[in-house]
Amino acid sequence: AGKSTLLKALRGNIDHMIQEGERTENKELKLGFFTQDLAQELDKDSRAIDLVTSHAREGVDGDITITDETARNVMGRLGLGGEKPLRKVAALSGGEKARVALSMFALKASNLLMLDEPSNHLDVGCIQGLANALCNWGGKDGAIVVISHDREFCEKVGFTHVGTVMNGGLLLEQRPLNESDWEQYEIGNSKFA
């Protein structure tokens, strides 16, 4: 229904998809994004720790003081402890690759987080940890945009706005999720919000 395309347009990746109006970035924007495909785009010949630290240190919003120890602590909290951060990406499972990508995402300073199906390929403990981190994130100076079919994850985060993509547009409402949101998009046990 165009949900991932919507995130791409919001990120500025496909300006030609915006049919009306224009996308304007605040000069203070520090955009962090995590897509369901990001884990598959990782350099398979690099060590996990090297990808995480280089991503955290590079760019305008990078922090050159991020140490390997800091990165390994974050990776460990996401379930990549022990020697796993030292492994090449090619030697990691799909879920472990997703944790590497989440670690990269977690270490980059952001005030707007965009997540496309963040709970895919993660185990229950990692999903709970991510939901807990997001429900306490941002305060008055940050925002989160999430596309997810994971009802438990969405309910745990506790969103304040719900967007529905349909007929080529977006209906954005300031309200919590409700039962009808899930009934409308129910697909077996997988639901969309």
NORUR-V415454 format. One line per field, one symbol per residue. ss: DSSP state (H for helix, E for strand, C for the rest). burial: I if it has 9 or more other ideal C-beta (glycine too) atoms within 8 Angstrom, else O. A space follows every 50 residues. Layout:
ss->???
burial->???
//
This chain:
ss->CCHHHHHHHHHCCCHHHCCCCCCCCCCCCCEEEECCCHHHHCCCCCEHHH HHHHHHHCCCCCCCCCCHHHHHHHHHHCCCCCCHHHCEHHHCCHHHHHHH HHHHHHCCCCCEEEEECCCCCCCHHHHHHHHHHHHCCCHHHCEEEEECCC HHHHHHHCCCEEEEEECCEEEEEECCCCHHHHHHCCECCECCC
burial->OOIIIIIIIIIOOOOOOIOOOOIOOOOOOIOIIIIIOIIOOIOOOIIIIO IIIOIIIOOOOIIOOIOOOIIIOIIIOIIIOOOIIOIIIOOIOOIIIIII IIIIIIIIOIIIIIIIIIIOOIOOOIIIIIIIIIIOIIOOOIOIIIIIII IOIIOIIOIOOIIIIOOOOOOOOOOOIOOOIIOOIOOOOOIII
//
